[in-house]
Amino acid sequence: MPIVAQSTETTDWVSRFADEVIEESERRAPGKPVVVASGLSPSGPIHLGNLREVMTPHLVADEIRRRGHRVRHLISWDDYDRYRKVPKGIAGVDEESFKEHIGKPLTSVPAPKGSSHPNWAEHFKAAMIESLAELGVEFDGISQTEQYTTGVYREQILHAIRHRGDIDAILDQYRTKKAPAKKQGQKPVDEAELEAAEGSGAAGEDDGSSTPAGYFPYKPYCGNCEKDLTTVTSYDDDSTELTYACTACGFSETVRLNEFNRGKLVWKVDWPMRWAYEGVVFEPSGVDHSSPGSSFQVGGQIVGIFGGKQPIGPMYAFVGISGMAKMSSSKGGVPTPADALQIMEPQLLRWLYARRRPNQSFKVAFDQEIQRLYDEWDRLDAKVADGGALPGDVAAHARAVGTAAGDLPRTPRPMPYRTLASVADITAGHEDQALRILSELDPEQPLTSLDEVRPRYDKAEAWINTHVPADQRTIVRDEPDAELLKSLDEASQQSLRLLLDGLADHWSLDGLTHLVYGVPKVQAGFSADATPKELPAEIKTAQRSFFALLYHLLVGRDTGPRLPTLLLAVGQDRVRALLGQ
């Protein structure tokens, strides 16, 4: 049974959309399940920008479920789209040999070499389906290949062709308008779902084309080469006899469209047809889909031809990656949800999408910023637990940690991510050493098994191994730096003595933090407990110099993991040896 909850505060964008969607669904189809939708094209890796297409309706659908309503979240897999180009950087794909498949349906293109999946589309769908399961996203998947090739849409196709003049008149309003200029940093539409005929249409999207048979909003796939490089040469409305010719291989044939299942409506007609067929009430769209003359705006008029209404459709903004350019699924190297889930828990990834309104852009961190994000998340977690968080933050947190079906699995003892990453870095995969260090962080409640900090520890270790350059990894010295130790002045030698004298009594994460920050204070004549407000600015300079000295003596660099964690990792005996005792 779903968890029934009251609507969250109006500061929460999800709750506001849920209010609107429930009201609209009752107006359109009283008593029936609320239908929200997403569309994904498995033309290549389905990236973190595409994930917003799913997470936006998922969060709204989940809020509706929490209130006790029935709801369906449809994901239309646009796997019957044409294969437009060979994405770069895909393992098991030879770019030249795969070019021969351009123009075929994605489900007719072979999977990359070494894949266990039957075709290109299924290969890329599988990774996304696995990620959505980890994220707790409940959905009904619809293969457009299955829908079209089994004749599910036959009546809708025939209806569109009977009304092709009406569709053409709507589209003609936009054909003479100049395509809007693309704004810098704007999220590109998923190119594979948009171009079935080399971009005829106002905004570079396929809207069908004029043929010897007049305007035709339908593209047959060739019966010989399977490509969509076809032109309809004649059509008879009474018999539905359609003749087409393929410009790729020269093949032509005449078929009866009321029996023919090897083709599809062009995108600008296909999308509103599905809105009407499925009764979709809520579906977001990317920036380019929402611009003047593009598919969402035009679809709002075409949907009426199919007897439907346009969904409530918020525009969603660009999702970026720390240190990387904007994403496009037709290019290689773009991070996917699976890539993100390798280094972060699903709660954190859900939170990134839940806390920002759809029209607000944000970044997913794969660099050092991930440590700051985790710190921010942990602070929010603590504030929620003690009742000190703002209502909007409480709502975003609740949507991150679970769904109407229950809480997502989480790390039993969530130690700071940056600490776990430092330990994973220093120990280089030696779990016994990692457990030793982590068990010493809090002597009063020592860790007894790494399972207590999993999966967060595994995510932090994966981040270290896959996203931290080799020259930034931490390697502890084998021998003391005798030359540096001999060159130290009296003040530096005194700072090392103060540290070494306090090691035994401060051997915990909190204790060592107090010690390493306190040494420069004591040297300057202040108490180790003195607060920054009680200290002159010079103390910060002295602390930085002291820290740099320790890093050089321990790891041969002037920076590294947090010193308290590093000291625990190295161990007391080795620290004493490297610091010259």
N, C-alpha and C positions, 0 to 999 in steps of 0.2 A: 504493500500500500504506500502511496506517496506521502511524504511529510507535508502536512497542511500547515501553512504559516501565514501570518498576516503580511500584507504588503510592507516592504521595507520603506525607509524614509524617502521623501521626494528628492533628496540630494543624490539618490542612486539612479543613474540613467537606465539601468536594466528594469527596475521596478516601474519607471514611467512608461517605458515601451510596453511592458507587460500589461499595464492598465489599458493602454490604447489598443493593443492587439486583441485582448479578451473582448473588449467592447465591440470592436469591428467584426470579430468572428461571430459573435452573437447576432449581429445585425445581418451578416451575410448567410450564415449557416447555423441557425440556432440548434443547440443540442448536439452538434457534431464536434469531433475533435478539432482543436485549433491546429492549423497547418502552417508551419514555418519551413523555409527552404534555403538550401545552399547549392551552389553549382561549382564543381571542380573538374578541370580538364587534366587528365593524366598524360599530358604531352611530354612530360619530363618530371624531374623531381618536384613534388608539390611542396612549396616553400612556406616560410613563416608569414609571408604576406598573404598567401592563399588561406592560411589558417584563420585569419580574421574573418574571411568569408564564412567559416564554420563557427567560430567561437561567438560571434555576435548573435546569430539566431539561437545557438546552443544556450547561452546564458539567459536569453529571454524565454526560451522554451522551458528551461529548468525552473525559472521563477514561476511560470504558469503551473508547472507540475506541483511545485511546493504549495500552491494555493488549492490543490485538489482537482484541477481541471485536467481533462484528457488532452494530450497534445502529440502531434507527430512532427518530428524534425526530419525532413527529406533531404538527402544529399543526392543530387543528380550527378552521376559520373558522366561527363561529356566524352565518353570513350568512342562515340561514333563520329567525332570530329575528324577532319582531315589531318594527316601528318604533314605539318607545314615545313619544318626544317629539322635538321639533325642537331640536337643540343650538344654543346661542347662540354668536354670533360666528363663524359659518362663512361664508367668502367665497362669494358666488354663491348664497346661500340666503335666500329671503324667508320669514320665519318663518310668516306667515299662510298663504301659499299652500301651504307644505309640510305644514301641519297636516292637510290632506285625506288624506295618506298614512299617518297614524298607524293602526296595526293591520295594515298589510301586511308581508310579508316584506321584509327589508332589500334583497334583490336585486330587488324589484319597485318600489322607490322610485327615482326618477330621480336621477342624480348632480347635484351642485351645478352651477350655470350656469358654462359655460366649461371644464368637465372633459372630458377625452378618454375617460373610462371609461364603460361602458354603464349602470352603475347606482350607487346610493349605496354599497353594500358594496364593489364593486370599486374605487371611488375611494379609500376609506380603507385597503383592503387593500394597494393598490399602493405607497403611501408606506411602509408597514411592511415590505413585502417588500424594497424598495430599501434600507432601513436595516439589515435583518437581513443582507443580502448584504455591506454595508460592515463589519458587525460580525463577519463570518465565521461566521454561524450556519447550519449545514446542517440542513435539515428537509424532511419530506414534508408538503405542504399538503393538507388535505381540506376541500372545500366541503360544508357540511351541506345546502345547497340541492341540490347534485348528488346527494348520498347519498339524500335524501328523495324528490326528484322523479323519480329514475330507478328507484325501488323497491328500492334496495339494502337498506333496513331493513324491507322488507315483513314478513318472517317474524318479526322482532323486535317489530314493532308488533302483529301478530296474537297473538304470545305474551304480550305485556304485557296485551292486552285480555282474553285468556282467563284471565289471572291477576290481573285488576283487583281482585278481592276480597282477595287476598293483599297486593297493593300498598297498597290502602286501609287494611288492618289495620295495616300498618307505619306509614303516615303518621298514622293515628289516634292512635298513641301520643304524637304531638307536637302535635296540633292544639289540645289543651286547655292546653298549656303556654304560659306568657307568653313572648313574644319577648324575648330578652336585650337589656338596655339597651346602646346603642352607646357605647363608650368614647370619650372625647375624643381626637382625633388618630388614631383607628382608620381603617385603609384601607377605603373602601367597596367592596363587591363591584361588579363591572361590572354596572350596573343593567339594561342592555339585555338581558343574557343571563338575567336572573332573573324578569322580570315578563311573562309571556305572558297572564295573566288577572287583572291588577290586584291581585296580591299576596295570594292566598289561602294559607295555609300558615303554619307556626309562626314562621318568621323573616322573613316578608314575601316569601318565594319562592313561585313557582307550583308547586303539587303536583297540579293537576287539580281538579275540583270535582264536586259532585253535580249530576246532570241528571235530567230525566224518565226517562232510561234507567239511572239509578243512577250510581255513581262511574265516571268515564271519564277515563283518563290520556292523552287524545289530543285535539288541537285541529285541526279542519279549517279551512283557509282558504276563505273564501267564493268560490264559483264565479262570482259576479257582480262584487262590489266588491273581492275579494282580501283582505279584512280577516279577522282572527281573532276577531271579535266574534260568535262562533257558539255555539250550544248544541245538543248532541246530544239529539234528542227520542226516538229509538228505535234499538235495535240488536238484530240477530238473530245469535246465536253460530253457528248452523249455516250460514246463507247468507252471513254477514258483511255483510248489508244494514244500512246506517247511514243514518239520516235526521237532517239538521241544519237549523236555521233561523238566519238571520243577523239579529241585532238592529240592525245598522247600516243595511241596505238592504231588509230584509224578504224577501230571497230564501231559498228552501229547496229542497232536493233530496234524493233518495235515491240512494246509491251503494253499490257493493260494495267493502268495504274491502280485499278481496284483489286488487283491480284499481286502487285509488284511490291517487294519489301526491301529493295536494295538502293536506298537513297534517303535523303533527309531534307526537311525544310531548312531554308537558310536561317542564319542565326537570329536576325531581327524579327523573324516570324516564329521561329522555333520557341524562343523564350516566352513570349506572351501566350503562345498556344499552351505551353506547359502550365503557366499560371492558371489559366482557365480550366485545364484538364484536372489538375491536382487541387484546385481551390486554395491556392496559396494566399495567406493573409499577410505574411511578413517575410521579406527577403531583402537583405542589404545588397549594395552594389558598390564597386570601386569608383574612384574619382572619374575615370574616363567614361565609364558606363553611365554616369549621371550628368555628363556635360550636354549642352544643347545639341540636339540632333543625333545623340548616341542612343544605344539600344534601350536603356531604361525609359527615356523620355518617349521615344517612338513607340516602344512596346505598350506604353500606357494608352495609346490610341488604338493600336492594332488588337489589343486584348479584347476590346469590345466586339470585334468581328467574330470572336469565338464564344461570345456570351459571358465573358468573365470580367473581372475588375483587376486593376493594377494593385499589387500588394503595397502595404506600408513599406517603404524602402529607404532606410537611412543610407546616406553615403558614408563609406568608411575610408579613412585616410591611410597614408603610407606607413608601413612598418619597416623600420631600418635595422641595421646591424651595427654595433659599435665597430668603427674602423673599416666598414665596407660600404660599397656603393649600393644604390637601390637594386631591388631584386627583380629578376625576370626569369620565368621558368624555361624559356627557350635558350638560356645560357647556362653553362656549367658553373659549379662552385658556389651555388646559392644555398645557404643553410636551410635545412628542412626541420619540421618538428622533431623528427628522430634525432637529428644532430643536437638540438636544444635539450632534449630529454636525456641525452647521454651525459650532460654536464649539470643539469638542474632538475630538481624534483618537480613533478607535475603541478604541485601547489603554486610554486613560484611562477611557472609559465602561465598558468590560468590567471594568476593575479595580475600579470602584466596586461592581459587583454581585458580583465574585468574592471580595473581601476580607471581606465581612460575611456571617455565617451568615443563612439565610433569615429567621429570626425576629428579626433585628436590623434596626431601621429605619435609614435614612441619608438624606442629602440630595444632590441633584444641584445644583451651583452654576451659576447664570446671572449672578450679580453679581460683585463684586470677589473673592469667595471662590475663584473659579476659578483665580486666580493662585496662591493658597496651595496649592490642590490640585495644581496642576502642579509647584510647587516640591517638594511632598512626593513626587510621582511620580518626579521627576528624581533626588531623593536616593535613593529606593528603587532606581531603575535603576542608579545608581552603586554602591550597596552590593551588589547582585546581581552586578554585573560584577567587583567586587574580592573577592567571597566573604564579605562581612561581614554579609549579611542573615540573619535568623532563618528557620528552615525553613518556617513558615507563610507568611511574606512572600515567600519564594522561590516557593512554590507558587502564590500569588495572582498574582505577577508573570508566571509562566510561562503561566498561564491567560489573562492579559490580552494578552500580546504575540502569541499564536498559538493555533492549534488542532492537532488531530492531523494535519490536512492540511498544516500548515506555518505559518510566521510571517506575520502580517498586514503589508502594506506600511507602512513607517514613514518618518519624516523622517530623511534622511541625516545632517543635522547639527542636532540638536535644541537650539537656543539657548533660554535661559529664556523661557517664555511671556510673562512680564511685560515683558521687554525687547522682544520682538517686538510686543506690544500697544502699548507706548509709541512705538515707531518708526512703527507703522501710524497711530497717533493723530496724531503730529506731522507726518507727511508727507502725510496726507489722500489716500492713494491714488496718490501719485507714486512709481512703482516705482524710477525711477532714483535718486531721493533716498534711498529706503529702502535700496537696495543700497549707496550711498555710505556711509551711516551704519553699516550692519551690517558692511561691509568694514573699517571702522576700529576695530571692537570688539576685535579681536585682530590687531594688525599683523603678528605672526609667522606667522599662518595666515589671511590675509585671505579673506573670502568672495568668490567670483568670480561667483556667480549666485544669484538668489533661489530657484532650484529646489533648492538645497542645504538650505534651511530650509522647504521645502514638504513636506507640507500644513500644518505647524504655523503658519507665517506667515499663510496664508490663513484659518485658523481664528481666530487672534488678531485679524486685521483684521476678520473678520465679527463677532467679539464687540464690538470697538470701535464698529462701525457700527450694530449692532442692539441692544446692551444697555447702552451708556454714554450717559446723557442728554446732550443738546447742550450744556447749561450746564456739564458736566463735561469737555468736550473741551478739548484743549490748543491755544491760539492764541498763537503767539509774537508779541511786540510788533513793530510796524513801526518805531517810533522809541524812543529812550531816554526813560526817565521822568526828565526834567531836574529837575523839582521835587523828586522823592524823592532824586535824587543830590545836589542842593545841600543838602538838609536833614541829610545823614548826619554823624554825629559822627566824631571822629578814629579811634576803634576800628573802626567799620564801614568807613571808607575804607581803613584798613590791611588789614582782612580781604579786601577786594576786590583790593588791590594784590598780596597774597600769592597769591591765586588766579590772577590774570592773569599774574604772573611765572612761575608753574609750569605754565601751560597747555601750552606747546610740548613740554616734556619729559615730560608725563604724558598725552599725547593717545591714550589707549586706555581701554577700559572699566575695567580694573583700575587703571590709572594715575590716572584721574580720580576713582575711588572713594577711593583713597588720599589724593588731594589735597584733595577737598572735606571729608572727615572730619578731615584733618590740620590744616587752617588754624586752627580754634579751639584745637587743642592747642598749636600753635606760638605763637599769640598769648598763651596762658596760661603760656608758658615751658617747655612739655614738648616732647619729641620727637614728630614726626609719626608715628613707629612705636609710640608708647606704647600699651599694651593697656588696656582698660577697668579692669582691676584696679589698674593703676598710676595711675589718674586720679581726681580728686575728682568728686563727683556734679555739681558745677556745670558741668563740661565738656559734659555732655549738654544742659543748658539752653542753653549757648552755641552748641552745634551746631545745635539747633533754631532758634534766632534767626537764625543765619547762613543756614541753608537757606531760611527764610521770606523773608529779604531777597533772596536769589538768585531765588526764585520770583517775587516781586513785580517785580523788575527785568527778568526774562525773559518772564514770561507774565501778569503783572498779577494774580496770585492768591497766596495763602499756601501752596498745595500744588500738586502736579502729578506728572508722571512722575518716576521716580528721576533725581536730578540728573545723574549721570554720563551716562546715556542722553540726557537733555535737552541737555546741553552738546554731545555729539557730534552730535546732530540739528541743533542751531542752527548749528554750525560755528564755527571759531576766530574768523574775522574779525567775524562778526555778534555773537558773544559779547562780544568786546572793545568793539564799538561800543555795545552795550546796557548794558555795565557801566561806560561812561564813559571808556574809554581812547582 
